[in-house]
């Protein structure tokens, strides 16, 4: 069981890429550069039911299992305990994004309650995997290489979040920058998974 838990972070990363790609195959003319990942599960989308089933729900479980594993090996370390809790928060928020769909139009001026909850869950997802690598970057418990890489991931994620903000306002390629921003968070999760299972 422990071996399953320790690799659940890596499995989540692979599942995420595969799940988004598979769901997009059932969404005619879906654009990975212009549309958000959440639009696959948006209200009224062709993959409204399918996307949460193959993305949010299993991903939430994998993130939560990995967070539980990190807590189980914390051995009194506040850094490990905090990171484990944050990864669990990320997993639960992933479920929330699946349970509460965003509106079909991401530019709507009056979002529904479901879309508002979805947005808050998305914000928690972002923050949880920004704070976790920040803890690593600032903690002497980790190697200098892991600390430096964590700092790089945080900076890259924030940079692409800024580019996402600009692209969203300009209505150009927000989907591309969302993937690049989240991609750095997932890359950190993979690196951290290998780090603690080495």
C-alpha positions, 0 to 999 in steps of 0.5 A: 500500500505504501508503494502505491501511495508514494508514487501517486504524485507521479501518477497524478501528473501523468493522469492529468496530461492524459485525461485532459487530452482524452477529454478534448477528443470528445469536444469538437474544435476544442483549443488547448491554447485558447480555452481553459482546461476547466472548459472541458467540464463547463456547463453545457459543454460536450464533455460536461459529464465526461471531464470530471469523471476522467479528470477531477475525481481520479486526480483529486484522489491521487493528490490526496493519497500523495498528500497523506503519504507525505504526512505519513513520512513527516516524522515530526517535520513541520515542513513535510507535514505542511506540504502534505496538508497543502497537497491534500488541499490541492486534491480536495480543491480538484474535486471541488472544481469537478463538482462545481462546473464553470460557466460556458462563457469564461468572460461572463460578467455575472457568473453563477454560484457554481462558477464562483465556487469553481473559481475559489476552488481553482484559486486554492489549487493554485495557492496550495502548489505555490506555498508547498514549493515555497516551503521547500525553497525556504527550508534547510531540511532539503538539498540546495538543488531541491530548494533551487528547483522549487524556487525556479518552479514558483517563479516560473508559475508566477510569471506564467500566471501574469501572462495568463492574466494578460492573455485573458484580458486580451482574449488571446491564448489564456489556455496556453499560459494556464497550462504553462503555469500549472505545468511548472507546479506539476513539474515540481510535484513530480520532482518532489515525488522522486526526491522523497522516494529516492 
